[in-house]
Amino acid sequence: MTLTAPAKPISPPRPPAVRRAWQKVSPYAYIAPFFTLFAAFGLFPLIYTAFVSLYRVELQTPGDMEWRGLDNYTALLSDEFFWTSLRNTFTIGVLSTVPQLVMALGLAHLLNYRLRGRTFLRTAMLLPYATSVAAATLVFAQLFGRDFGLINYVIGLVGIGPVDWQSGTVASQIAVSAIVIWRWTGYNALIYLAGMQSIPNELYEAAEMDGASRWRQFFHVTLPGLRPTIVFTVIVSTIGATQLFGEPLLFEGSISGGISHQYQTLGLYMYEQGWGFFHLGRAAAIAWVMFLLILVLVGVNALIARRRSRKEAGR
């Protein structure tokens, strides 16, 4: 009897060294274009703006830079127009964000039902968002005209006198907020609609079997299921409100935000300092203040949402 050794399993041929190296490097090569563009047009401008904010730089002579340290930032704290623009940014943000998200939630709830022409209505929701901000603002400026505006004509039918929507502080901020609401309500409504359609129908069926009305289903099933989406829209709307620029600029065509800066936002104030008064260093400091303000507001929103989710998870 002859004994033979078992045959060794044939191992697959090893790929060449170049192929092995490419397998390791290829994932980074695929994402390299994004990070290259981000570094060139996102990270570098951010760092360079922080660098410029520490110098006195004029638009006419950008090469002549005089070291100022934190003087550009301290000068903002003593500028009353900075605090006015900060207050206007907050009030316009609240006036535009809260009604916008509430209306978007209601519209999404209606579109979530089986209605005729749902596809047309969903498409029509995006038309204001697709409209140019310049065209929309110019139309609204005519609607809110003091002498021949449609808004004053309508309120005049119920006995209210004409309102100067461009000179009054509260009136002008309401007018600017109306433009923002008109442009972004449909966009947020479609985001809410997508979130509603991801909620399992079994939850609604179980609530209906328990005798819950549609209102109770909305408050106890829809809203809890939409909480991550609502947090997302609140954060995005907060960022947009802090960066608001086009609507107040084109509403009256003034970089000062009205004759008494009554609707000048931080974005408009930065533009006025940089391209109206030619103080690029001051404008860079304002840009960094806006960036830090956005970080704080987003952090507060995220902290509130996290605490709320933990509180509900502990029940």
HELIX and SHEET records of a PDB file:
HELIX    1   1 ALA A   17  PHE A   38  1                                  22    
HELIX    2   2 ALA A   39  LEU A   43  3                                   5    
HELIX    3   3 PHE A   44  VAL A   52  1                                   9    
HELIX    4   4 ASP A   71  LEU A   77  1                                   7    
HELIX    5   5 GLU A   80  LEU A  111  1                                  32    
HELIX    6   6 ARG A  118  MET A  125  1                                   8    
HELIX    7   7 LEU A  127  ALA A  130  1                                   4    
HELIX    8   8 VAL A  133  LEU A  143  1                                  11    
HELIX    9   9 LEU A  150  GLY A  156  1                                   7    
HELIX   10  10 THR A  169  GLN A  197  1                                  29    
HELIX   11  11 ASN A  201  MET A  209  1                                   9    
HELIX   12  12 ARG A  214  GLN A  217  1                                   4    
HELIX   13  13 PHE A  218  THR A  222  3                                   5    
HELIX   14  14 LEU A  223  GLY A  225  1                                   3    
HELIX   15  15 ARG A  227  THR A  242  1                                  16    
HELIX   16  16 GLY A  246  GLU A  252  1                                   7    
HELIX   17  17 LEU A  266  TYR A  271  1                                   6    
HELIX   18  18 GLU A  272  GLY A  276  3                                   5    
HELIX   19  19 LEU A  280  ALA A  313  1                                  34    
SHEET    1   A 2 TYR A  55  ARG A  56  0                                        
SHEET    2   A 2 GLU A  66  TRP A  67 -1                                        
END                                                                             
